[in-house]
Amino acid sequence: MVAPGIHYAVKGFLWYQGEANTYKAEEYATLQPALIADWRYQWNEPDAPFLYVQLPGFMDVNYLPSESQWAMLRESQLKSLSVPNAGMAVAIDLGEWNDIHPDNKKDVGYRLALAAEKIAYGEKISFIPARYMNLPTSMVIKSLSILRIQAVA
């Protein structure tokens, strides 16, 4: 897929994919870091920034607790932040219930640009993707979950 481009110089990589992997969401936690390592190897850029978009919201909202391959894949994507010089643009709030491709591409691009400014260009900005820290039982109220948000440095 990328072989024809390996002779071109790159500053880093942008990746927006994952929906095809929701049926094997847990496997994505190893596939994405392997992709990052492979592309860095192919381009001989071991520290090249790798910026990616976490899956957006999609389909009808289910207000009752249930299993979700989409949520599991987002969690697998989150784990790639442990890879040095990787950055993630959260897009769960930008999705459409009836279309996997969000209408609001401007904010997706803006979030990727913020990640690039910090990771690829070393700007001193506070681009921090959010993630939940914990969910104490005492915070669950009538099937609504309240999450504490922690900044990921």
Buried (B, 14 or more C-beta within 10 A) or exposed (E): EEEEEEEEEEEBBBBBEBBEBBEEBEEBBEBBBEBBEEBBEEBEBEEBBBBBBBBBBBEEEEEEEEEBBBBBBBBBBBBBBEBEBBBBBBBBEBBBEEEEEBEBEEEBEEBBBBBBBBBBEEEEEEBBBEBEEEEEEEEEEEEEEEEEEEEBE
